[in-house]
Amino acid sequence: MNFEPKWIAWEITRRCNLKCVHCRSSSEIEAKEHPDFTLDEAKSIMDDIATYASPVLVLSGGEPLLRKDVFEIAEYGTGKGFRMCLATNGTLVTEEICEKIKSCGMKMVSLSLDGSKAETHDNFRNEIGAFEGTMNAIKLFNQHKIPFLINSSFTLRNRTEIPEIYRLVKSLGATAWYMFMIVPTGRGEDIMEELIPEEVYDEILEWHYETEQKEDELLMRPTCAPHYYRIVRQKALQEGEKYKHRSLKFSTGGSKGCLAGQLICLIDVDGEVQPCSYFAKSAGNIKEIPFKKIWEESELFLNLRDFKSYKGNCGPCEYNSVCGGCRARAYAMTGDYLEQEPFCSYKTVKPAIKK
């Protein structure tokens, strides 16, 4: 596997106008302990990355639209050759925001939708009117012909609405739908009892597989559920068909499970480079160490790329290189990022399949 940084999520602020139950960074409207960096610092970080790679660069948060210079950051990144994207909760989107999104060269916007109705979504987001705000953003994006994808995060709180959310997303004109199986970090640690249990995981992923096989318009991809790619291959073998996962040109893409520290990473608001958005362990600070050195030489990233060093059932598993287990979930729930995926029910068998 060629380990190149294809996709970087960049937390440009930890401030947020919502207080979602699963927020990985426990964002608040004020973030005194983790203040925003300056525009000059943002440009310096992009200059550094551009000397090494030209990944998709997703401006995230918190809520990135709370930064008045977010579009200056995006325009500078576009000029550097990055494919700039925006991750927003949608509640602050206006006609003016849409015009700026288009003028600064944004390629894609991602929105969050965690319920098929206002009651569920607003409960998840801890804000009455959040659903209405997201629906308004989608209406504006469609009017302005701004491509958008939708992320949906699931716990026991909203898992029964998965089919309804899928149908709603499909009707709204989204380019893609990513189904997130949350990792308990940040405020997510407070809802541990709501995590999708192991015995239900495969049931949901089987539903996703069957639905995806019939889908020819909407790109679907489960996220933070790497064992889906084991299920895909099992199904393909059972059905005698070769499965080919479709991907967007700007997607993290392909048919590999956990990509943390392999093709993707997160830069948080303090400059700490982490394997992914849910993996709260730093490989180095980009304000102190060049991104290239962090990506190529950090012990954390090198360990994540050594699949056979994975412990428990993950190490010898014949699906090791296509699944890998969720390293962030292993770290969050065991304290050891090389431990086996906590929510995988599969027990390895021999001989290993050809990859």
SVG drawing of the C-alpha trace seen along z (x, -y; Angstrom):
<svg xmlns="http://www.w3.org/2000/svg" viewBox="-40 -38 51 61">
<polyline fill="none" stroke="black" stroke-width="0.4" points="0.0,0.0 1.3,-3.4 1.0,-5.7 0.4,-9.2 -1.7,-11.9 -4.9,-12.0 -7.2,-13.7 -6.6,-16.1 -9.3,-17.3 -8.3,-20.6 -9.9,-21.9 -9.7,-25.6 -11.7,-26.5 -13.0,-24.7 -15.9,-27.2 -19.3,-26.0 -22.9,-27.3 -24.2,-23.8 -23.5,-21.3 -23.9,-17.9 -24.0,-14.8 -21.2,-13.1 -18.9,-16.0 -15.3,-14.6 -13.8,-17.9 -16.4,-18.9 -16.8,-22.2 -18.4,-25.2 -19.4,-28.7 -16.2,-29.9 -12.9,-28.0 -10.6,-29.9 -8.2,-27.0 -7.9,-26.3 -8.1,-29.7 -8.2,-30.1 -4.9,-30.5 -4.3,-33.5 -4.7,-33.8 -0.9,-34.1 -0.5,-30.9 -3.0,-29.2 -1.1,-30.3 2.1,-29.0 0.6,-25.6 -0.7,-25.4 2.7,-26.5 4.3,-23.7 1.9,-21.0 2.1,-22.2 5.8,-21.5 5.0,-17.8 1.5,-16.9 -1.7,-18.2 -4.4,-16.5 -8.1,-17.2 -8.1,-19.8 -11.4,-19.9 -11.9,-23.0 -13.7,-21.7 -14.3,-22.5 -16.2,-23.2 -18.2,-25.2 -15.8,-26.7 -18.3,-29.3 -17.7,-31.1 -14.3,-32.2 -14.7,-35.4 -11.6,-34.6 -12.7,-31.0 -13.1,-31.9 -9.7,-33.7 -8.2,-30.4 -10.1,-28.5 -9.0,-30.8 -5.4,-30.6 -5.6,-26.8 -7.2,-26.7 -4.3,-28.8 -1.9,-26.3 -3.5,-23.5 -5.5,-21.9 -9.0,-20.6 -10.7,-22.6 -13.8,-21.4 -16.0,-22.6 -17.6,-20.6 -20.4,-22.6 -23.5,-21.8 -25.4,-24.0 -27.2,-26.3 -25.3,-29.4 -25.6,-29.0 -27.0,-32.1 -27.2,-33.3 -24.1,-35.3 -22.3,-32.3 -23.2,-30.3 -21.8,-33.0 -18.5,-33.0 -18.3,-29.2 -18.4,-29.3 -16.1,-32.3 -13.3,-30.8 -13.1,-27.5 -14.6,-25.1 -15.1,-21.7 -17.5,-20.1 -19.5,-20.9 -20.4,-18.2 -23.4,-18.6 -24.6,-16.6 -28.0,-15.0 -28.7,-12.7 -32.4,-12.2 -35.1,-11.9 -37.2,-14.4 -36.6,-17.5 -37.2,-15.9 -34.4,-13.3 -31.9,-15.6 -32.4,-18.5 -32.1,-16.1 -28.8,-14.8 -27.6,-18.3 -28.9,-19.7 -30.6,-22.7 -34.2,-23.3 -34.2,-24.4 -31.0,-22.7 -32.9,-20.4 -34.6,-23.4 -31.2,-25.1 -29.7,-22.1 -32.7,-21.8 -32.4,-25.5 -28.7,-25.0 -29.5,-22.1 -32.2,-24.2 -29.6,-27.0 -26.9,-24.6 -29.3,-23.2 -30.3,-26.6 -26.7,-27.7 -25.6,-24.4 -23.1,-23.7 -22.3,-20.0 -22.8,-18.6 -22.6,-15.3 -24.3,-14.3 -22.8,-12.6 -25.0,-10.8 -23.8,-9.7 -25.5,-6.8 -26.0,-5.5 -28.9,-3.5 -30.6,-6.9 -31.3,-7.1 -30.4,-3.7 -34.0,-2.8 -34.2,-5.8 -31.3,-4.7 -33.5,-3.6 -35.6,-6.8 -32.5,-9.0 -31.1,-7.2 -34.4,-7.8 -34.4,-11.5 -30.8,-12.0 -31.5,-10.5 -34.4,-12.8 -32.4,-15.9 -30.0,-15.8 -26.8,-14.9 -23.8,-13.6 -23.0,-11.0 -24.1,-9.7 -21.6,-8.6 -22.9,-6.6 -20.7,-7.2 -20.6,-4.6 -19.4,-7.0 -16.2,-6.6 -16.5,-7.6 -14.2,-10.7 -15.0,-14.1 -18.6,-14.4 -19.1,-10.9 -17.6,-9.5 -20.7,-10.6 -23.0,-8.4 -21.0,-5.1 -24.2,-3.2 -25.6,-4.4 -22.9,-3.0 -24.1,-0.5 -23.4,2.9 -21.3,5.6 -24.3,7.8 -26.0,5.0 -23.0,3.8 -23.0,6.5 -26.8,6.2 -26.5,2.5 -23.6,3.1 -25.5,6.0 -28.3,3.6 -25.9,1.1 -24.4,3.7 -27.8,4.8 -29.0,1.2 -25.7,0.2 -26.0,3.1 -29.3,1.7 -28.1,-2.0 -27.0,-3.5 -27.3,-7.2 -26.1,-8.0 -22.5,-7.1 -22.8,-5.3 -20.0,-4.6 -20.0,-3.5 -17.3,-5.4 -15.5,-4.3 -16.8,-0.8 -13.8,0.8 -15.2,4.4 -17.7,3.4 -14.9,4.3 -14.6,7.7 -18.4,8.2 -18.2,6.9 -15.6,9.5 -17.5,12.3 -20.6,11.4 -18.7,11.2 -17.3,14.7 -20.7,16.1 -22.4,14.6 -19.5,15.4 -19.2,11.8 -16.3,9.5 -17.2,6.4 -15.9,3.0 -16.6,0.1 -17.3,-3.1 -15.6,-6.3 -15.8,-10.0 -12.7,-11.6 -12.3,-13.7 -13.2,-10.8 -10.8,-9.2 -11.9,-6.5 -11.4,-2.9 -12.3,0.3 -10.1,0.1 -11.3,-0.1 -9.4,-2.1 -7.3,-4.8 -6.1,-6.6 -2.5,-7.7 -2.3,-5.8 -4.2,-8.0 -5.8,-10.5 -5.1,-12.6 -6.4,-15.5 -4.7,-18.7 -6.4,-20.1 -6.7,-23.8 -3.5,-23.7 -1.5,-22.2 -1.4,-18.6 -1.4,-16.1 -3.6,-13.1 -4.3,-9.9 -8.0,-10.9 -10.7,-13.1 -11.6,-10.6 -8.0,-9.5 -7.0,-11.9 -3.2,-11.1 -0.7,-13.4 2.1,-12.3 3.7,-15.7 2.9,-19.4 2.9,-21.0 4.0,-24.4 7.2,-22.7 7.8,-19.9 7.4,-19.9 4.3,-17.9 6.4,-15.7 8.6,-14.6 5.5,-13.9 3.8,-11.9 6.9,-9.8 8.7,-9.4 6.4,-9.6 6.3,-6.5 2.5,-6.6 2.0,-6.7 4.6,-4.0 3.0,-1.7 -0.4,-2.2 1.0,-1.1 2.5,2.1 -0.7,4.2 0.9,7.3 1.7,5.6 -2.0,5.3 -3.0,7.3 -5.7,9.8 -7.8,11.0 -6.8,8.2 -3.2,9.2 -3.6,12.7 -7.0,11.9 -7.1,12.7 -8.9,9.4 -6.2,7.4 -5.1,5.3 -8.6,4.5 -10.2,3.8 -7.6,3.2 -10.2,2.6 -10.9,-0.9 -7.7,-2.1 -9.4,-5.1 -12.0,-3.0 -9.4,-0.6 -7.5,-3.5 -10.6,-5.1 -11.9,-2.0 -8.7,-0.1 -6.0,-2.7 -3.9,-0.7 -4.4,-1.7 -2.9,1.6 -5.4,3.7 -8.2,5.5 -11.3,3.7 -13.6,3.8 -16.9,4.1 -15.9,6.7 -17.6,10.1 -15.5,12.0 -13.1,14.7 -10.2,15.2 -9.9,18.5 -7.2,20.0 -6.0,20.1 -5.7,16.4 -7.6,15.1 -5.7,13.6 -5.8,9.8"/>
</svg>
